[in-house]
Amino acid sequence: MWEGALPRCYRPRMRIASWGYLLCVLCGCSEPAATRATAGESVRDGFFMTADAPAPLACAVDSDCHGDTIPDATNPCCNDPRSLRAYSRAYKTWIQEWRGEHCESVTCPPPPLPSIPPDCRFEVRCVRGQCADTCR
């Protein structure tokens, strides 16, 4: 049905993509398994934590804060592309070091098509010792 509707130059690419999809389905390709929480690991206020993790929202001055996506609660080796939040640079540094020790064999899924978040999500401040964006 589709082959007659598409220009001839697109037909080979469509067949290759279809075969690639079929091969993936038959071989059991799937998203990477989520890492399981182990002793001492938890999720608090949406942030992945271990006993040695710094408080993700703690700050003293505005420059201590950063606006970005946060680690996925079910797979902390990858960021959740839908979770744009303000958090501390200390937490960002800590999660990067944690990932260096625990995530070598993890492949993160590609993010969904981006949407444009409001500018206020990137305008972060330290408000009473907690990182926050200016949307609130």
C-alpha positions as CSV (number, residue, x, y, z in Angstrom):
1,M,0.0,0.0,0.0
2,W,2.6,2.6,1.0
3,E,5.1,1.7,-1.7
4,G,2.9,3.1,-4.4
5,A,2.4,6.4,-2.4
6,L,6.1,7.1,-1.8
7,P,8.5,8.3,-4.4
8,R,10.8,5.5,-5.7
9,C,13.9,6.9,-4.0
10,Y,12.3,6.4,-0.5
11,R,11.3,2.7,-1.0
12,P,14.7,1.1,-0.2
13,R,15.2,3.1,3.0
14,M,11.7,2.2,4.1
15,R,12.5,-1.5,3.5
16,I,15.8,-1.3,5.4
17,A,14.1,0.5,8.4
18,S,11.4,-2.2,8.4
19,W,13.9,-5.0,8.4
20,G,15.9,-3.3,11.2
21,Y,12.7,-3.0,13.3
22,L,11.8,-6.6,12.6
23,L,15.3,-7.8,13.6
24,C,15.1,-5.8,16.8
25,V,11.7,-7.2,17.7
26,L,12.8,-10.8,16.9
27,C,16.1,-10.5,18.8
28,G,14.5,-9.0,21.9
29,C,16.0,-5.5,21.7
30,S,14.6,-3.4,24.5
31,E,15.4,-0.4,26.6
32,P,18.3,-0.9,29.1
33,A,17.3,-2.5,32.4
34,A,16.8,0.0,35.1
35,T,19.3,-0.2,37.9
36,R,17.8,-1.5,41.1
37,A,18.0,0.4,44.3
38,T,20.3,-1.3,46.7
39,A,20.8,-0.9,50.4
40,G,21.5,2.7,51.3
41,E,19.8,4.0,48.1
42,S,16.5,5.8,48.0
43,V,14.5,8.5,46.2
44,R,13.6,11.6,48.3
45,D,11.6,14.5,46.8
46,G,12.2,13.0,43.4
47,F,16.0,12.9,43.7
48,F,18.1,9.7,43.8
49,M,20.0,9.5,47.0
50,T,22.6,7.4,48.8
51,A,24.0,7.9,52.3
52,D,26.9,10.1,51.1
53,A,24.8,12.3,48.7
54,P,24.7,16.0,49.4
55,A,21.2,17.5,49.9
56,P,20.0,18.2,46.4
57,L,18.4,21.5,47.1
58,A,20.8,22.9,49.7
59,C,22.5,26.2,48.9
60,A,24.0,29.3,50.5
61,V,24.1,31.7,47.4
62,D,22.4,31.8,44.0
63,S,25.5,30.4,42.3
64,D,25.2,27.2,44.3
65,C,22.1,26.3,42.2
66,H,21.7,24.9,38.7
67,G,18.7,24.3,36.5
68,D,18.7,21.1,34.6
69,T,17.1,17.6,34.3
70,I,17.5,15.4,37.3
71,P,18.4,11.7,37.5
72,D,15.6,9.3,36.7
73,A,14.2,7.8,39.9
74,T,14.1,4.2,38.4
75,N,17.5,4.5,36.5
76,P,19.8,7.0,38.2
77,C,22.4,6.4,35.5
78,C,20.3,8.4,33.1
79,N,18.5,11.8,33.5
80,D,14.7,12.0,33.3
81,P,14.2,14.3,30.2
82,R,10.9,15.5,31.6
83,S,12.2,16.6,35.0
84,L,13.6,20.1,34.6
85,R,14.3,21.3,38.2
86,A,16.5,23.6,40.2
87,Y,19.1,21.7,42.3
88,S,22.5,22.3,43.9
89,R,25.8,22.1,41.9
90,A,27.1,20.0,44.8
91,Y,24.5,17.3,43.9
92,K,25.3,17.6,40.2
93,T,29.0,17.0,40.9
94,W,28.1,14.1,43.3
95,I,25.8,12.3,40.8
96,Q,28.4,12.7,38.0
97,E,31.0,11.0,40.3
98,W,28.5,8.3,41.3
99,R,27.7,7.5,37.7
100,G,31.4,7.2,36.9
101,E,31.6,4.4,39.5
102,H,28.3,2.7,38.8
103,C,27.1,3.3,35.3
104,E,29.8,2.2,33.0
105,S,27.8,-0.5,31.2
106,V,24.5,1.4,31.1
107,T,23.2,2.9,27.8
108,C,20.6,5.6,28.3
109,P,17.6,5.7,26.0
110,P,17.4,8.6,23.6
111,P,15.4,11.5,24.9
112,P,12.0,12.3,23.4
113,L,11.6,15.2,21.1
114,P,12.3,18.4,23.0
115,S,9.7,20.9,24.0
116,I,10.8,24.5,24.9
117,P,10.5,25.0,28.7
118,P,9.7,28.4,30.1
119,D,12.8,30.5,30.7
120,C,12.0,30.7,34.4
121,R,13.0,27.0,34.7
122,F,16.6,28.1,34.0
123,E,16.5,31.2,36.2
124,V,17.5,29.6,39.6
125,R,18.0,31.2,43.0
126,C,18.9,30.3,46.5
127,V,15.7,31.0,48.5
128,R,16.0,30.4,52.3
129,G,18.7,27.8,51.8
130,Q,16.9,25.9,49.0
131,C,17.5,26.0,45.3
132,A,14.4,27.1,43.4
133,D,13.5,28.4,39.9
134,T,11.7,31.6,39.4
135,C,8.5,30.0,38.0
136,R,7.0,29.7,41.5
